[in-house]
Amino acid sequence: MGGRIYQNLIAMKTGLTHAERQALFDWDKFVMDMNRDNPVDRDESELAKRKRIERLEADDETWFKYYFANFYTAEPADFHKASTRRIMKNPEWFEARPWSRELSKSGRTMMEALKLSLTGKKRNWFLASNSYDNAVRLLRPYKAILEKNERIINDYGIQRSYGSWSDGEFITLKGVAFRAIGAGQSPRGSRNDEVRPDGIIVDDFDTDEDCRNPETVAQKYDWLERALIPTRSISVPLLVIFNGNIIAEDCCMSRAMAAADYYKIVNIRDKNGKSTWPQKNTEEMIDIALRNLSYKAIQGEYYNNPITEGRVFKKLNYGKIRPLREYRFLVAYTDPSYKKKGDFKATVLVGRWKNEYHVIKVFCAQTTTSEMLDWNYEILKFVNGLVPVYFDIEWPWIDEPIKQEIAAANKRHNLSLHPKPDDRDKPDKYHRIESRLEPLNRNGELVFNIDEKDTEHMKNMQGQFLALSPTSRAHDDGPDAVEGAIYKLDERTANNIDNIQTINTAKRGSKRI
């Protein structure tokens, strides 16, 4: 049941979009290969056949696995199975599936729709997409499977009829109709004999271009509500499945979620930073797939978190930092996000030079508390006693578990490092970051080390700064750490601290820093 079925089975064409690569896929060959790999038992008796079909139909996952063996490339996750149970048990139902890429939205929906059709529970389907051509592309595998899947033909009879049988519209010999339709096309009057549409699949409906114009989004969703869905019969149950991602703050998927009987956002990783479908997408696979993508692209495509860059911070200022000896002292500030394992952890080393704040060293990643603490020792090694350094950490994260982690880190590095809690009563995070850092950045007084620009840590930091807005759900742990470091720099400067203990006076294993 692989979401990457196309990528695994078609040669990738340089310069083609994802949709164009899918359109080139040879579904006829795919089904023929599936038949070869999963043959029909020709010697099975009629009684055994009926019992087998009855057993298969009693369990959706078993049915899917038998008739779609080459789609079912990984065992489904719990969210797949729970969604299917709702779909199959509720003939009158509207479910939105804001699932990440690689979570098999379209593949699972196809298996559900075909089972409902072959078992006589649904008779007239619309498959709607952002354009007619895209809808045809999505409907093409339905047609290929119905006309060539030998296991389906053996158990449910020949499906191909002698009438209209095109990629965009066809009616099976058993009288089940399928029709592709693009956004804005007229669906009125579409009937299969006396049956109005009783199943509507909406897939890949939003586009980036459409979502840049709120009026276009409103018009498209209005078409769904006033033209497509009302083709139903009031007296016949209608199933609506809406597949897609949340690609903008205002998009048709968001509106569908508000109208649906049920929806569940499923990202590539869960709130604890673990794969939501580990049976198919291992942690290593996800890391490899995302390694060259920007923070914005990852959040939009895999975390249902669309980002409009530049609302507060248009760009970051990069420049050469001063020799470390020219800073009076430095602050290393850590934002641990300790109780939110899926969040980023961030540590920054910041110094003040004249009226500028220089972000000298940046660490910003989704990682363990142990590795986060190791960043502080990397800072010690980097500074090498050339200038005094204060270590601060966001309050209230000095609790027993992190105290134990700090003790273990000190033992591991044979040093005694004890970050000081930032115990101020902090105002709202967004307003605190925006009010303190935006003027500095706008006036060129917040400068990031250009030598760090191409590191993954700095890319994460920049992505979080550019994504910051009052309504964004993007991570902000990096900017929060920078704000904390600058606050502490200003506080210590104002207090005119002269008695700073420097690193090079510390004795290994004993000195508290």
FIDO-292136 format. One line per 10 residues: number of its first residue (from 1); their letters; for each residue x, y, z of C-alpha. Coordinates in Angstrom, 3 decimals. Layout:
<sites>
NUM = a = X Y Z ~ ...
</sites>
This chain:
<sites>
1 = mggriyqnli = 0.000 0.000 0.000 ~ 2.814 2.375 -0.876 ~ 2.361 6.111 -1.297 ~ 5.519 5.963 -3.414 ~ 4.094 3.429 -5.837 ~ 4.711 5.718 -8.802 ~ 8.243 6.631 -7.800 ~ 9.136 2.996 -7.249 ~ 7.834 1.814 -10.602 ~ 8.437 4.608 -13.100
11 = amktglthae = 11.690 6.059 -14.377 ~ 12.027 9.572 -13.006 ~ 11.993 12.167 -15.790 ~ 14.148 15.206 -15.122 ~ 12.173 18.429 -15.261 ~ 8.718 16.808 -14.965 ~ 6.346 17.621 -12.136 ~ 5.100 14.965 -9.743 ~ 1.719 14.931 -11.517 ~ 3.333 14.623 -14.952
21 = rqalfdwdkf = 5.443 11.668 -13.824 ~ 2.321 9.974 -12.492 ~ 0.487 10.610 -15.760 ~ 3.201 8.703 -17.634 ~ 2.764 5.602 -15.503 ~ 1.755 2.467 -17.433 ~ -1.100 1.138 -15.328 ~ -1.885 -1.659 -17.773 ~ 1.611 -3.077 -17.363 ~ 1.437 -2.630 -13.603
31 = vmdmnrdnpv = -1.779 -4.677 -13.382 ~ -0.363 -7.341 -15.704 ~ 2.681 -7.648 -13.451 ~ 0.391 -7.871 -10.430 ~ -1.536 -10.702 -12.107 ~ 1.697 -12.538 -12.812 ~ 2.966 -12.164 -9.267 ~ -0.405 -13.022 -7.668 ~ -2.112 -15.668 -9.823 ~ -5.670 -16.938 -9.491
41 = drdeselakr = -6.279 -20.483 -8.260 ~ -8.033 -21.995 -11.288 ~ -8.670 -25.301 -9.525 ~ -10.649 -23.777 -6.658 ~ -14.168 -25.180 -6.275 ~ -17.182 -22.868 -6.378 ~ -17.987 -23.616 -2.742 ~ -14.438 -22.842 -1.632 ~ -14.489 -19.712 -3.744 ~ -17.704 -18.416 -2.162
51 = krierleadd = -16.376 -19.098 1.331 ~ -13.087 -17.379 0.529 ~ -14.855 -14.290 -0.856 ~ -17.115 -14.167 2.197 ~ -14.072 -14.350 4.470 ~ -12.264 -11.637 2.513 ~ -15.253 -9.297 2.481 ~ -15.597 -9.607 6.258 ~ -12.256 -7.835 6.772 ~ -11.307 -4.734 4.809
61 = etwfkyyfan = -7.556 -5.066 5.240 ~ -7.570 -8.717 4.207 ~ -9.645 -7.822 1.134 ~ -7.281 -5.003 0.173 ~ -4.234 -7.194 0.582 ~ -5.656 -9.998 -1.566 ~ -6.952 -7.965 -4.508 ~ -4.290 -5.237 -4.426 ~ -1.201 -7.177 -3.452 ~ 1.207 -4.908 -5.322
71 = fytaepadfh = -0.298 -1.788 -3.744 ~ -0.149 -3.238 -0.272 ~ 3.616 -2.815 0.018 ~ 3.556 -2.118 3.768 ~ 1.235 -2.960 6.607 ~ -1.101 -0.029 7.310 ~ -0.761 2.209 10.339 ~ -3.493 2.524 12.943 ~ -4.701 5.820 11.458 ~ -5.192 4.105 8.062
81 = kastrrimkn = -7.290 1.329 9.554 ~ -9.359 3.654 11.748 ~ -10.161 5.902 8.801 ~ -11.150 2.943 6.630 ~ -13.485 1.635 9.329 ~ -15.318 4.966 9.376 ~ -15.518 5.110 5.575 ~ -16.782 1.556 5.151 ~ -19.339 1.655 7.955 ~ -20.938 5.014 7.170
91 = pewfearpws = -22.695 5.261 3.787 ~ -23.644 8.885 4.610 ~ -20.340 10.438 5.632 ~ -17.915 13.266 4.894 ~ -14.305 12.602 5.886 ~ -11.361 14.875 5.207 ~ -7.895 13.361 5.074 ~ -5.250 16.076 5.547 ~ -2.447 13.541 5.410 ~ 1.165 14.190 4.536
101 = relsksgrtm = 2.754 13.109 1.294 ~ 3.836 9.458 1.368 ~ 0.892 8.323 3.506 ~ -1.129 6.710 0.692 ~ -4.222 8.909 0.599 ~ -5.119 8.141 -3.018 ~ -4.152 4.470 -2.928 ~ -6.214 3.667 0.146 ~ -9.193 5.644 -1.140 ~ -9.118 3.700 -4.413
111 = mealklsltg = -9.178 0.356 -2.586 ~ -12.084 1.504 -0.417 ~ -14.094 2.830 -3.355 ~ -13.598 -0.327 -5.411 ~ -14.617 -2.594 -2.542 ~ -17.755 -0.547 -1.956 ~ -18.505 -0.756 -5.676 ~ -17.834 -4.472 -6.172 ~ -19.887 -5.393 -3.110 ~ -22.859 -3.324 -4.320
121 = kkrnwflasn = -22.774 -0.591 -1.688 ~ -22.008 2.317 -4.048 ~ -22.993 2.728 -7.701 ~ -22.085 6.170 -8.977 ~ -18.758 7.882 -8.310 ~ -17.350 11.302 -9.080 ~ -13.608 11.846 -8.780 ~ -12.948 15.590 -8.674 ~ -9.580 17.313 -8.848 ~ -8.094 20.725 -9.595
131 = sydnavrllr = -8.413 20.101 -13.350 ~ -10.081 17.592 -15.628 ~ -6.723 16.198 -16.772 ~ -5.629 15.652 -13.187 ~ -8.930 13.950 -12.367 ~ -8.458 11.623 -15.342 ~ -4.952 10.795 -14.164 ~ -6.292 9.876 -10.741 ~ -9.131 7.796 -12.212 ~ -6.925 5.866 -14.674
141 = pykailekne = -5.805 3.166 -12.189 ~ -9.455 2.430 -11.277 ~ -10.165 1.676 -14.911 ~ -7.053 -0.447 -15.430 ~ -7.747 -2.522 -12.329 ~ -11.408 -3.110 -13.151 ~ -10.677 -4.260 -16.696 ~ -7.533 -6.324 -16.050 ~ -7.210 -7.421 -12.407 ~ -7.650 -11.200 -12.707
151 = riindygiqr = -8.475 -11.752 -9.060 ~ -11.323 -9.233 -9.260 ~ -12.570 -10.703 -12.557 ~ -12.370 -14.244 -11.177 ~ -14.389 -13.370 -8.057 ~ -16.718 -10.563 -9.213 ~ -16.997 -11.179 -12.937 ~ -15.936 -9.201 -16.002 ~ -16.187 -5.487 -15.266 ~ -15.537 -3.869 -18.633
161 = sygswsdgef = -18.745 -3.003 -20.424 ~ -19.395 -2.711 -24.158 ~ -20.439 0.929 -23.986 ~ -18.425 3.976 -23.020 ~ -15.115 2.912 -21.523 ~ -12.719 5.864 -21.563 ~ -10.126 7.068 -19.073 ~ -12.385 9.901 -17.948 ~ -15.727 8.087 -17.735 ~ -16.799 4.447 -17.683
171 = itlkgvafra = -19.602 2.195 -16.438 ~ -18.890 -1.377 -15.432 ~ -20.861 -4.320 -16.738 ~ -22.415 -4.517 -13.273 ~ -23.633 -0.920 -13.615 ~ -21.215 1.047 -11.436 ~ -20.259 4.419 -12.940 ~ -17.056 6.403 -12.526 ~ -16.533 9.915 -13.842 ~ -13.600 12.337 -13.668
181 = igagqsprgs = -14.449 15.995 -13.239 ~ -12.313 19.103 -12.927 ~ -12.959 22.048 -10.650 ~ -15.564 24.349 -12.168 ~ -16.971 21.866 -14.685 ~ -20.703 21.321 -14.721 ~ -21.653 18.029 -13.038 ~ -25.399 18.614 -13.260 ~ -27.591 15.906 -14.672 ~ -25.051 13.161 -14.054
191 = rndevrpdgi = -26.927 9.960 -13.383 ~ -26.295 6.259 -13.704 ~ -29.784 5.182 -14.762 ~ -31.871 6.369 -11.819 ~ -28.951 6.635 -9.379 ~ -27.493 10.041 -8.666 ~ -23.897 10.196 -7.390 ~ -23.588 8.361 -4.076 ~ -19.810 8.649 -3.766 ~ -17.576 11.685 -4.303
201 = ivddfdtded = -13.794 11.625 -4.057 ~ -12.014 14.987 -4.015 ~ -8.270 14.612 -4.473 ~ -5.404 17.046 -5.125 ~ -7.934 19.885 -5.314 ~ -5.888 22.798 -3.999 ~ -3.011 24.306 -5.959 ~ -0.358 26.757 -4.788 ~ -1.416 29.268 -7.433 ~ -5.106 29.102 -6.490
211 = crnpetvaqk = -4.339 29.522 -2.800 ~ -2.541 32.806 -3.431 ~ -5.944 34.307 -4.249 ~ -8.610 34.028 -1.519 ~ -11.348 34.702 -4.085 ~ -10.263 31.685 -6.132 ~ -10.324 29.457 -3.034 ~ -13.796 30.721 -2.178 ~ -15.056 30.127 -5.741 ~ -13.665 26.587 -5.892
221 = ydwleralip = -15.172 25.571 -2.576 ~ -18.434 27.241 -3.524 ~ -18.454 25.026 -6.644 ~ -18.071 21.961 -4.418 ~ -20.910 23.027 -2.146 ~ -23.320 24.399 -4.744 ~ -22.627 22.374 -7.877 ~ -20.880 19.086 -7.127 ~ -22.295 17.846 -3.833 ~ -25.926 18.840 -4.643
231 = trsisvpllv = -25.924 16.373 -7.564 ~ -26.736 13.798 -4.903 ~ -30.182 12.454 -4.124 ~ -31.545 13.523 -0.759 ~ -32.876 10.007 -0.194 ~ -29.632 8.184 -1.100 ~ -26.660 8.211 1.323 ~ -23.631 10.116 0.018 ~ -20.024 9.367 0.914 ~ -17.516 12.208 0.435
241 = ifngniiaed = -13.770 11.635 0.855 ~ -11.587 14.741 0.628 ~ -7.863 13.994 0.222 ~ -5.058 16.536 0.342 ~ -2.676 18.644 2.378 ~ -3.150 21.946 4.154 ~ -1.097 23.990 1.700 ~ -2.233 27.473 2.790 ~ -3.895 29.119 5.758 ~ -6.999 29.508 3.588
251 = ccmsramaaa = -7.444 26.544 1.266 ~ -10.213 24.170 0.249 ~ -8.823 21.458 2.519 ~ -9.161 23.742 5.554 ~ -12.737 24.516 4.555 ~ -13.474 20.821 4.018 ~ -12.134 20.035 7.483 ~ -14.543 22.578 8.964 ~ -17.477 20.967 7.143 ~ -16.507 17.296 7.527
261 = dyykivnird = -18.045 14.770 9.888 ~ -14.503 13.789 10.775 ~ -10.921 14.733 9.988 ~ -7.520 13.955 11.443 ~ -4.294 15.704 10.513 ~ -1.533 13.140 10.001 ~ 1.997 14.356 9.351 ~ 5.053 12.406 8.228 ~ 6.161 12.375 11.875 ~ 4.056 12.584 15.019
271 = kngkstwpqk = 4.281 15.053 17.902 ~ 7.127 13.023 19.380 ~ 9.143 13.223 16.177 ~ 8.529 9.595 15.161 ~ 7.302 8.269 11.819 ~ 3.516 7.998 11.688 ~ 3.860 5.036 9.302 ~ 7.033 3.241 10.432 ~ 6.012 0.069 8.600 ~ 6.799 1.938 5.370
281 = nteemidial = 8.677 5.140 6.186 ~ 11.571 4.477 8.543 ~ 13.298 7.317 10.362 ~ 16.344 6.900 8.138 ~ 14.204 7.035 4.976 ~ 12.501 10.231 6.139 ~ 15.830 11.841 6.992 ~ 17.183 11.015 3.538 ~ 14.059 12.233 1.736 ~ 13.985 15.564 3.584
291 = rnlsykaiqg = 17.699 16.230 3.783 ~ 17.883 18.669 0.837 ~ 14.537 20.417 1.345 ~ 14.079 23.808 2.942 ~ 12.311 24.234 6.264 ~ 9.426 25.886 4.393 ~ 9.046 22.986 1.945 ~ 9.227 20.342 4.669 ~ 6.613 22.056 6.821 ~ 4.253 22.634 3.903
301 = eyynnpiteg = 4.493 19.234 2.206 ~ 5.025 16.871 5.138 ~ 3.617 18.624 8.207 ~ 0.416 20.319 6.962 ~ 1.950 23.578 8.116 ~ 1.961 26.110 5.260 ~ 4.418 28.923 5.744 ~ 4.237 32.394 4.271 ~ 7.764 33.691 4.573 ~ 8.716 37.254 5.374
311 = rvfkklnygk = 5.694 38.501 7.307 ~ 7.896 39.755 10.135 ~ 11.470 39.007 9.085 ~ 12.023 39.582 5.366 ~ 15.594 38.301 5.463 ~ 18.448 37.751 7.886 ~ 21.637 39.795 7.899 ~ 24.830 37.774 7.464 ~ 28.318 39.095 8.030 ~ 31.772 38.373 9.358
321 = irplreyrfl = 32.037 38.273 13.144 ~ 34.750 40.022 15.108 ~ 37.715 38.181 16.650 ~ 36.413 36.646 19.876 ~ 38.760 38.749 22.048 ~ 36.923 41.898 20.947 ~ 33.718 40.886 22.748 ~ 33.525 41.839 26.401 ~ 31.650 38.619 27.170 ~ 29.376 36.139 25.391
331 = vaytdpsykk = 26.086 34.451 26.228 ~ 25.263 30.876 25.284 ~ 21.486 30.520 25.595 ~ 19.539 27.279 25.261 ~ 15.840 26.806 24.510 ~ 15.322 23.111 25.247 ~ 11.617 22.553 24.391 ~ 12.173 19.750 26.854 ~ 8.576 18.590 27.177 ~ 7.781 18.781 23.464
341 = kgdfkatvlv = 9.852 16.056 21.899 ~ 8.728 16.929 18.395 ~ 9.881 20.531 18.738 ~ 13.313 21.899 17.924 ~ 15.989 22.472 20.514 ~ 18.209 25.504 20.060 ~ 21.439 26.868 21.523 ~ 23.047 30.087 20.313 ~ 26.267 31.896 21.178 ~ 25.787 35.673 20.980
351 = grwkneyhvi = 28.050 38.627 21.622 ~ 27.594 42.403 21.534 ~ 29.938 44.629 19.545 ~ 29.226 48.369 19.655 ~ 25.487 48.612 18.817 ~ 25.331 45.213 17.062 ~ 24.403 41.754 18.291 ~ 26.410 38.994 16.627 ~ 25.001 35.471 16.509 ~ 28.346 33.698 16.428
361 = kvfcaqttts = 27.366 30.045 16.747 ~ 24.024 28.364 16.039 ~ 22.629 24.954 16.944 ~ 18.981 24.311 16.004 ~ 17.639 20.810 15.437 ~ 15.134 18.162 16.450 ~ 17.329 16.087 18.701 ~ 17.821 14.584 22.139 ~ 18.453 16.477 25.357 ~ 21.832 14.770 25.576
371 = emldwnyeil = 22.970 16.103 22.208 ~ 21.565 19.528 23.047 ~ 23.735 19.688 26.160 ~ 26.740 18.582 24.122 ~ 26.343 21.784 22.094 ~ 27.413 23.760 25.177 ~ 30.666 21.853 25.365 ~ 31.239 22.478 21.665 ~ 30.873 26.175 22.458 ~ 33.460 25.852 25.237
381 = kfvnglvpvy = 35.861 24.244 22.796 ~ 35.130 26.888 20.145 ~ 35.715 29.833 22.499 ~ 38.773 28.140 24.008 ~ 39.017 30.577 26.919 ~ 39.476 33.655 24.722 ~ 36.494 35.474 26.245 ~ 34.153 34.986 29.225 ~ 30.980 32.988 28.481 ~ 27.711 32.851 30.409
391 = fdiewpwide = 25.495 29.800 29.972 ~ 21.750 30.334 30.351 ~ 18.781 28.055 29.818 ~ 15.079 28.819 29.559 ~ 13.160 28.448 32.801 ~ 11.469 26.231 34.062 ~ 13.482 23.537 32.358 ~ 15.901 22.932 35.234 ~ 13.874 20.012 36.618 ~ 15.024 16.643 37.905
401 = pikqeiaaan = 15.270 14.846 34.530 ~ 17.374 17.599 32.974 ~ 19.503 17.875 36.120 ~ 20.329 14.210 35.639 ~ 21.114 14.843 31.965 ~ 23.415 17.736 32.930 ~ 25.194 15.559 35.498 ~ 25.697 12.835 32.903 ~ 27.003 15.374 30.378 ~ 29.467 16.817 32.896
411 = krhnlslhpk = 30.742 13.332 33.624 ~ 30.935 12.551 29.912 ~ 32.992 15.675 29.196 ~ 34.885 15.760 32.516 ~ 33.727 19.329 33.169 ~ 31.311 21.003 35.550 ~ 28.879 23.104 33.517 ~ 25.665 24.329 35.136 ~ 23.502 26.633 32.944 ~ 21.688 29.345 34.870
421 = pddrdkpdky = 17.879 29.342 34.561 ~ 16.308 32.360 32.881 ~ 13.672 32.919 35.531 ~ 12.119 36.142 34.226 ~ 8.344 36.318 33.825 ~ 8.247 36.076 30.052 ~ 5.519 37.784 28.010 ~ 3.875 36.134 24.984 ~ 6.555 34.440 22.885 ~ 5.620 35.894 19.492
431 = hriesrlepl = 5.343 39.477 20.743 ~ 8.528 39.100 22.772 ~ 10.505 37.893 19.732 ~ 8.911 40.392 17.339 ~ 9.321 43.456 19.573 ~ 12.931 42.761 20.571 ~ 14.424 41.259 17.403 ~ 12.551 42.733 14.426 ~ 13.820 46.320 14.912 ~ 17.368 45.048 15.391
441 = nrngelvfni = 17.150 42.929 12.246 ~ 15.526 45.700 10.189 ~ 18.259 48.168 11.179 ~ 21.064 45.730 10.437 ~ 22.014 45.433 14.105 ~ 21.295 41.672 14.352 ~ 24.053 39.905 12.421 ~ 24.423 36.161 11.864 ~ 27.830 34.604 11.296 ~ 28.211 34.124 7.546
451 = dekdtehmkn = 30.486 31.143 8.184 ~ 27.465 29.329 9.646 ~ 25.106 30.154 6.774 ~ 25.275 26.807 4.959 ~ 25.009 24.564 8.018 ~ 21.807 22.612 8.643 ~ 21.470 24.347 12.006 ~ 21.532 27.798 10.438 ~ 19.136 26.730 7.678 ~ 16.689 25.654 10.378
461 = mqgqflalsp = 17.235 28.930 12.219 ~ 16.649 31.024 9.112 ~ 13.546 29.031 8.190 ~ 12.050 29.660 11.617 ~ 12.807 33.393 11.510 ~ 11.288 33.828 8.047 ~ 8.210 31.782 9.018 ~ 7.452 33.776 12.157 ~ 4.008 35.377 12.234 ~ 1.149 35.777 14.744
471 = tsrahddgpd = -0.843 32.968 13.092 ~ 1.899 30.579 11.971 ~ 2.241 27.138 13.520 ~ 5.898 26.986 12.492 ~ 8.559 26.231 15.073 ~ 10.062 29.260 16.805 ~ 12.574 27.734 19.205 ~ 15.558 29.171 17.313 ~ 14.329 32.797 17.388 ~ 13.314 32.274 21.027
481 = avegaiykld = 16.886 31.296 21.915 ~ 18.277 34.373 20.128 ~ 15.835 36.621 21.981 ~ 16.853 35.032 25.293 ~ 20.563 35.506 24.587 ~ 20.114 39.187 23.685 ~ 17.984 39.780 26.779 ~ 20.731 38.305 28.947 ~ 23.425 40.305 27.171 ~ 21.514 43.525 27.805
491 = ertannidni = 20.763 42.592 31.410 ~ 24.402 41.897 32.224 ~ 25.611 44.969 30.361 ~ 23.143 47.148 32.283 ~ 24.309 45.655 35.580 ~ 27.890 46.578 34.635 ~ 29.300 43.213 35.594 ~ 33.054 43.395 35.956 ~ 33.809 40.219 37.868 ~ 33.337 37.628 35.121
501 = qtintakrgs = 34.985 34.294 35.656 ~ 36.555 33.131 32.437 ~ 36.789 29.667 31.035 ~ 40.547 29.443 31.225 ~ 40.423 29.696 35.037 ~ 38.244 26.601 35.242 ~ 39.759 23.386 36.461 ~ 38.612 20.310 34.662 ~ 36.050 18.298 36.594 ~ 35.628 20.839 39.386
511 = kri = 34.890 24.400 38.283 ~ 31.225 25.417 37.959 ~ 30.738 27.469 34.783
</sites>
